[in-house]
Amino acid sequence: MHDLSAQDHVLSVLPLFHVGPLNIQTVPAFYTGATVTLTPKFDPGQTLKLIAGLRPSLILLVPVTMQAVLQNANWEKCDCSSLRSVTTGSSVIPVELIEGFHQRNIPVGQVYGSTETCPIAAYLRAEDAIRKIGSTGKTALHCEVRVVNESGNSVAPGEAGELLVRGANVMKEYWNNADETAKVITDGWYSTGDVGFFDKEGYLFINDRKRDVIISGSENIYPAEIEVVLREHPDILDVAVVGKTDPEWGEVPAAFVVKSTQTELSESEVLLYLSKSIARFKQPKAVYFLAALPRNTMGKVLKYELRKIVEG
C-alpha cells in the first residue's frame, strides 16, 4: 500500500493501542527496516516541527488530527516537502480536509477497515488520491468486500448498502462472546455496520455508519452529508449530526455545532446556510451549540453522548 522501503521514515503520532496506528504504518515500517519516530501524544504544533526537522516521508492522521494540523498557525510556512503521502481513515473523511493537503502537493491515501478486519479491507493508493478523491480505494488483496441490501443480496455499482468483509484478515470471534460473534459473522462474512457503495471502477466510497443513518419518514438521511456542508461554513469549527426522535417522522436530524469564539452564529443562520445546499427534508430540526464535541482517544465523535442530549 505504501511501497515502504528501508529509506522511508514514518512519523507515528497516534496511540498505538489502536489497531490502525500500530498496524497500518508502524509495524510494516519495522518489517522493512524503515525509520520510525514515536511521539508520546499528538500535538499539531509539535507534529509540524517534527515534519520540518526530521523530514519524515509518511504519516498517519485521522480527520480530527488532519483538521488540527491544517488549522495550526504554522501550517502554511512549515516545510512539508519530505512527505510523499499522508494516510488517513477511521471515519468518513471530509473532502475539504483532503484538499487542504493536496493544495500543498501532499497526496492523501485512505484506508478502510476495523479491528475486526485486522485492520485493512480496502485502501486508496497515493497515485489515485486526486482522481478518486473521497474514495477509500479498492478491496485489499487478502479479502473480499460486498455491498448488500436489507435482504442480504449484492447491489449494483452506485447503489448503497451495508459492507460485508470476508478473508483471512477477519477475526475468528469476539473472545468468550459467542452471541455477539453470531450477530456480526454469517457464513464467514463480517457485517461491518458501515454503509457505502462501489463505483463502476470498483472504488469504494463510505456514506456513514449504519446505526447513524437517520430514517425520516421513508427517507434515509446520511449525517455525514449534512456535516460536510456545515464544515464549509467559515464560522463553524466542528460539527456532528445525529437522529432525534420525532412523533411525526420517526426521526429528524439534529446538529451539534462548535462555532468560532469570534462569531455570534445563531441557529437560524445555520439553518439558512444549509437550506442553500441540501434538500428540505434533510435539514436539521434543531441546532445545539457546544464548546467541544465529545471524542474518544482516536478523535472519533461519541455520537451516543450526543443522542443522550437530544433525547433529554
C-alpha positions as CSV (number, residue, x, y, z in Angstrom):
1,M,0.0,0.0,0.0
2,H,2.8,2.5,1.0
3,D,5.5,0.8,-1.1
4,L,7.6,1.0,2.1
5,S,11.4,0.6,1.9
6,A,14.3,0.9,4.3
7,Q,14.7,4.5,3.1
8,D,11.3,5.6,4.5
9,H,10.8,7.5,7.7
10,V,7.4,7.1,9.4
11,L,6.3,9.7,11.9
12,S,3.9,7.9,14.3
13,V,1.8,10.4,16.3
14,L,-1.4,8.4,17.1
15,P,-2.0,6.0,20.1
16,L,-0.6,2.5,19.3
17,F,-3.2,0.8,21.4
18,H,-5.5,1.3,18.4
19,V,-5.1,-1.2,15.5
20,G,-4.7,1.4,12.8
21,P,-1.7,3.4,14.1
22,L,0.0,0.2,15.1
23,N,-0.6,-2.0,12.0
24,I,-1.1,0.4,9.1
25,Q,2.3,2.1,9.1
26,T,4.3,1.5,12.3
27,V,4.7,-2.3,12.3
28,P,5.1,-2.5,8.5
29,A,7.9,0.1,8.8
30,F,9.7,-2.1,11.3
31,Y,9.4,-5.1,8.9
32,T,11.0,-3.2,6.1
33,G,13.8,-1.6,8.2
34,A,12.4,1.9,7.8
35,T,12.9,4.6,10.5
36,V,10.1,5.1,12.9
37,T,9.7,8.1,15.2
38,L,7.2,7.7,18.0
39,T,5.6,10.6,19.9
40,P,4.1,10.4,23.4
41,K,0.9,12.2,22.3
42,F,-0.4,14.1,19.3
43,D,0.1,17.9,19.2
44,P,-0.4,19.7,15.9
45,G,2.4,22.3,16.5
46,Q,4.9,19.7,17.6
47,T,3.9,17.5,14.7
48,L,4.7,20.3,12.2
49,K,8.0,20.9,14.0
50,L,8.9,17.2,13.6
51,I,7.9,17.2,10.0
52,A,10.1,20.2,9.2
53,G,13.0,18.9,11.4
54,L,13.1,15.2,11.0
55,R,11.9,15.1,7.3
56,P,9.6,12.0,7.5
57,S,8.2,10.5,4.3
58,L,5.0,9.1,5.7
59,I,2.5,9.9,8.5
60,L,-0.9,8.5,9.5
61,L,-3.6,11.0,10.6
62,V,-7.3,10.8,11.4
63,P,-9.8,13.5,10.5
64,V,-9.6,15.4,13.8
65,T,-5.8,15.5,13.7
66,M,-5.8,16.5,10.0
67,Q,-8.0,19.4,10.9
68,A,-5.8,20.4,13.8
69,V,-2.7,20.4,11.6
70,L,-4.5,22.4,8.9
71,Q,-5.7,25.0,11.4
72,N,-2.3,25.4,13.1
73,A,-0.8,28.8,12.7
74,N,2.5,27.2,11.3
75,W,0.8,25.0,8.7
76,E,1.3,27.4,5.7
77,K,5.0,28.1,6.4
78,C,6.0,24.6,7.5
79,D,8.3,22.7,5.1
80,C,6.4,19.5,4.4
81,S,8.2,18.7,1.2
82,S,9.6,15.4,2.6
83,L,6.1,13.9,2.9
84,R,5.3,11.6,-0.1
85,S,1.9,10.9,1.3
86,V,-0.5,11.2,4.3
87,T,-2.6,8.2,5.1
88,T,-6.0,8.6,6.8
89,G,-9.1,6.6,7.9
90,S,-11.2,5.7,10.9
91,S,-14.3,7.5,9.8
92,V,-15.8,9.4,6.8
93,I,-13.1,11.8,5.7
94,P,-14.4,15.3,4.8
95,V,-13.1,16.2,1.3
96,E,-12.1,19.7,2.4
97,L,-9.5,18.1,4.7
98,I,-8.0,16.1,1.9
99,E,-7.9,19.1,-0.3
100,G,-6.1,21.0,2.3
101,F,-3.1,18.7,2.0
102,H,-3.5,18.4,-1.8
103,Q,-3.0,22.1,-2.0
104,R,0.5,21.6,-0.5
105,N,1.1,18.8,-3.1
106,I,0.8,16.1,-0.4
107,P,-1.3,13.1,-1.6
108,V,-3.7,11.7,0.8
109,G,-4.3,7.9,0.7
110,Q,-7.2,6.4,2.6
111,V,-7.7,3.1,4.3
112,Y,-10.9,1.3,5.3
113,G,-11.3,-1.4,7.9
114,S,-11.6,-2.1,11.6
115,T,-10.1,-4.0,14.5
116,E,-12.2,-7.0,13.3
117,T,-10.6,-6.9,9.9
118,C,-7.1,-6.5,11.3
119,P,-7.3,-3.7,10.1
120,I,-7.4,-3.1,6.3
121,A,-10.2,-4.2,4.0
122,A,-9.7,-1.5,1.3
123,Y,-7.2,1.2,0.5
124,L,-6.7,4.1,-1.8
125,R,-3.1,4.4,-3.1
126,A,-1.5,7.9,-3.2
127,E,-1.4,7.9,-7.0
128,D,-5.2,7.7,-7.1
129,A,-5.6,10.4,-4.4
130,I,-6.7,13.2,-6.7
131,R,-8.6,11.2,-9.4
132,K,-10.6,9.3,-6.8
133,I,-10.8,11.9,-4.0
134,G,-13.3,10.9,-1.4
135,S,-12.9,7.2,-2.1
136,T,-11.4,4.8,0.4
137,G,-10.0,2.8,-2.5
138,K,-10.1,-0.8,-3.8
139,T,-10.6,-4.0,-1.9
140,A,-7.4,-5.2,-0.3
141,L,-5.6,-8.2,-1.8
142,H,-6.3,-10.6,1.1
143,C,-10.1,-10.2,1.4
144,E,-13.4,-9.7,-0.4
145,V,-15.9,-6.9,0.2
146,R,-19.6,-7.0,-0.8
147,V,-22.3,-4.3,-0.6
148,V,-25.7,-5.8,0.2
149,N,-29.2,-4.6,0.7
150,E,-31.5,-5.4,3.7
151,S,-32.2,-8.8,2.2
152,G,-28.5,-9.7,2.1
153,N,-28.3,-9.5,-1.7
154,S,-25.4,-7.8,-3.5
155,V,-26.3,-4.5,-5.1
156,A,-25.2,-2.8,-8.3
157,P,-22.4,-0.3,-8.6
158,G,-23.5,3.1,-7.3
159,E,-26.1,1.6,-5.0
160,A,-25.6,2.0,-1.3
161,G,-25.8,-0.9,1.2
162,E,-24.1,-2.4,4.1
163,L,-20.5,-3.5,3.7
164,L,-19.5,-7.2,4.4
165,V,-15.9,-8.4,4.5
166,R,-14.6,-12.0,4.2
167,G,-11.0,-13.1,4.3
168,A,-8.0,-14.4,6.3
169,N,-7.8,-11.0,7.9
170,V,-11.3,-11.2,9.5
171,M,-11.3,-12.1,13.2
172,K,-12.4,-15.6,14.3
173,E,-14.6,-14.4,17.2
174,Y,-15.1,-12.0,20.0
175,W,-13.3,-13.5,23.0
176,N,-15.7,-15.6,25.1
177,N,-18.7,-13.9,23.5
178,A,-20.4,-16.3,21.1
179,D,-23.7,-14.3,21.0
180,E,-22.0,-11.1,19.8
181,T,-19.9,-13.0,17.3
182,A,-23.0,-14.6,15.8
183,K,-24.5,-11.1,15.3
184,V,-21.7,-10.0,13.1
185,I,-20.4,-13.1,11.3
186,T,-22.6,-15.1,8.9
187,D,-21.0,-17.8,6.7
188,G,-17.6,-16.2,7.1
189,W,-18.8,-12.7,6.2
190,Y,-18.3,-10.0,8.8
191,S,-21.0,-7.3,8.9
192,T,-19.2,-4.0,9.3
193,G,-22.2,-1.9,10.2
194,D,-21.0,0.7,7.6
195,V,-23.0,1.9,4.6
196,G,-21.2,2.6,1.3
197,F,-21.1,1.8,-2.4
198,F,-18.7,0.8,-5.2
199,D,-18.4,2.9,-8.3
200,K,-18.1,1.3,-11.8
201,E,-14.3,1.1,-11.5
202,G,-14.5,-0.9,-8.2
203,Y,-13.6,2.0,-5.9
204,L,-15.3,2.0,-2.5
205,F,-17.0,5.1,-1.0
206,I,-18.3,5.2,2.6
207,N,-21.5,7.0,3.3
208,D,-21.9,6.6,7.1
209,R,-22.3,4.2,9.9
210,K,-25.5,2.1,9.5
211,R,-26.5,2.9,13.1
212,D,-26.0,6.6,12.4
213,V,-28.3,6.7,9.4
214,I,-31.4,8.7,10.1
215,I,-34.7,7.3,8.8
216,S,-37.1,10.2,8.5
217,G,-40.4,9.1,7.1
218,S,-39.3,6.6,4.5
219,E,-36.1,8.5,3.5
220,N,-32.6,7.7,4.5
221,I,-30.6,10.7,5.6
222,Y,-26.8,10.3,6.0
223,P,-25.5,12.6,8.8
224,A,-22.1,12.8,7.0
225,E,-23.7,14.6,4.0
226,I,-25.0,17.4,6.3
227,E,-21.8,17.5,8.3
228,V,-19.7,18.1,5.1
229,V,-21.8,21.1,4.2
230,L,-21.7,22.6,7.6
231,R,-17.9,22.2,7.8
232,E,-17.6,24.6,4.9
233,H,-19.1,27.4,6.9
234,P,-16.3,29.8,7.9
235,D,-17.6,30.3,11.4
236,I,-18.0,26.6,12.2
237,L,-15.0,24.8,13.7
238,D,-16.6,21.4,14.3
239,V,-19.9,19.6,13.7
240,A,-21.8,16.4,14.2
241,V,-25.3,15.3,13.2
242,V,-27.5,12.7,15.0
243,G,-31.0,11.5,14.8
244,K,-33.7,12.9,17.2
245,T,-36.9,11.1,17.9
246,D,-39.9,12.8,16.2
247,P,-43.6,11.9,16.7
248,E,-44.5,12.6,13.1
249,W,-41.4,11.4,11.1
250,G,-39.9,8.9,13.4
251,E,-36.5,10.6,13.4
252,V,-35.2,14.0,12.3
253,P,-31.7,15.4,12.1
254,A,-30.2,17.4,15.0
255,A,-26.9,19.3,14.5
256,F,-24.3,19.9,17.1
257,V,-22.0,22.8,16.2
258,V,-18.8,24.2,17.7
259,K,-18.6,27.8,16.5
260,S,-15.7,30.2,16.4
261,T,-15.4,32.4,19.5
262,Q,-15.3,35.4,17.2
263,T,-18.9,34.9,16.0
264,E,-22.4,35.2,17.2
265,L,-23.7,32.5,14.8
266,S,-27.3,31.6,15.6
267,E,-29.5,28.5,14.9
268,S,-31.4,30.4,12.2
269,E,-28.2,31.4,10.4
270,V,-27.0,27.7,10.4
271,L,-30.4,26.5,9.0
272,L,-30.4,29.3,6.4
273,Y,-26.9,28.3,5.3
274,L,-27.9,24.7,5.0
275,S,-31.1,25.5,3.0
276,K,-29.0,26.6,0.1
277,S,-27.2,23.3,-0.3
278,I,-29.4,20.3,0.9
279,A,-32.9,19.1,0.4
280,R,-35.5,20.4,2.9
281,F,-36.3,17.0,4.4
282,K,-32.6,16.6,5.3
283,Q,-32.3,19.9,7.2
284,P,-31.8,19.6,11.0
285,K,-34.8,20.4,13.1
286,A,-32.6,21.6,16.0
287,V,-29.1,23.1,16.4
288,Y,-27.1,22.7,19.6
289,F,-24.0,24.8,20.3
290,L,-21.2,23.1,22.3
291,A,-17.8,24.3,23.3
292,A,-16.4,21.0,22.0
293,L,-17.7,17.6,20.7
294,P,-17.1,14.5,22.9
295,R,-14.5,12.3,21.3
296,N,-12.5,9.2,22.0
297,T,-8.7,8.8,22.0
298,M,-8.7,8.4,18.2
299,G,-10.7,11.5,17.7
300,K,-14.0,9.8,16.7
301,V,-17.1,11.7,17.8
302,L,-19.0,9.9,20.5
303,K,-22.4,10.2,19.0
304,Y,-24.2,8.2,21.7
305,E,-23.3,11.0,24.1
306,L,-24.9,13.5,21.7
307,R,-28.0,11.3,21.4
308,K,-28.4,11.5,25.2
309,I,-28.6,15.2,24.9
310,V,-31.2,15.3,22.1
311,E,-33.4,12.7,23.9
312,G,-33.2,14.6,27.2
